[in-house]
């Protein structure tokens, strides 16, 4: 009987530890990238292909970053703008706004969309 009681106590203690571990994982996941949206587009009329892109990487609270790379014939530029609660204090391009909207729609998945010129 004592052995059985000891085993039950061990199982209860382990259950408490597992619950704490799960709570810790859950709180960390809320801060991880969960929402991804990508928009590819042609930034310049004289360039072929949709080489430019904007990608939004957001957590559960819509915090994160939107990264845009603009490819030109002679150079390319990359910009990163912080996003807090789905908004940025910096001006966002149409494509960056579209990437954020896609991220909000997609949740844990990502999709690639092409802007219609």
N, C-alpha and C positions, 0 to 999 in steps of 0.2 A: 504493500500500500504506500509506504513512504517513497519508494522508487517511482511509483506512478504519479504521486503528488508532486514530486520533484520534476518529473518530465513535463507535467502540465504547467508548472511554474516557468520552466525554461521556454516552453512554447509561447506562453503569454509574453514573456520578456522579449523574445525574438519578434513577436508580432508588433510590439510597441516600437522596437528598433526599425522594423520594415516600414511602419507607418511614418515615422520621422524621416526616414530616408526618402520615401515617396513625396512627402511634403517639400523636402529640400529640392528634389528634382523638379517638381511642379513649379516652384518659385523661380528656378533657374531657366526653365523652358519659356516662361513668360517673357524673358529678356532675350531669348534667342531669335534669330531670323526665322519667321514663320510665314511671311507674306512676301512674295516676289513677283514683280511685274517688269517685263522687258518690252521696249518699243524699239524697233529697228527702222531706220529711215535714211533717205538720201538728203543730206543737208544742202547740197549744191546741185543746181540743174546740170552742170557740165560734168558731173561725176556719174559713173555707172554704179549699179548695185546699191543696196541699202547697207553701207558700211558704218554709218553713224548709229549710235544707240544711246538709250537712256535706260537704266535699270534701277528700280527701287527695291531696297532691302529693308523690311520693316518687321518689328516684333509685334507681340500681341496687342500692345498699346499704341500701335502705329508710330513708334519711334524708330529711327534708323537713319538711313542715308539714301540719297539718290545720286547716282554717278552717271555722268554723260560724257561720251567721247564723240567729238566731231572730227570726221575724217575729211580732209581736203586733198587736193592734188599734190601740194607741196609740204603739207604739215598736218598734224593732228593735235588736238587739244583735249585734255581731260579735266572735268570739273566735278567736284563733290560738294554736295550741299546737305547739311544736317536737316533731318525731318523730326519734328516733335508733334505728337498727336495728329499726324497726317498733314502738317503744314510746315513751311519753312519761313524764316525771317528774310530769306533771300528771294529775289524774283525767280520764278520758275518758268521754264519754257513750256510750250504746249506739249512737247514730247515728254518732258519730266512730269507734268501733271497727268498725262495719260499713263505713264509707267506707275505712278502712285495709285491711280484709280484701278489699274489692272491688279496691282498688289493687294489692294483692299478686297477686290472681287475674288481673288484666287486663294486666299488663305495659305495653306501649306503647299500648294502646287504653284508651278510657274508656267506661263504660256508666252509664246512669242507672237506679237502682233506687228503688222506692217502698216505704217501710216499711209493713207491714201493721199497722193499729191494732187 
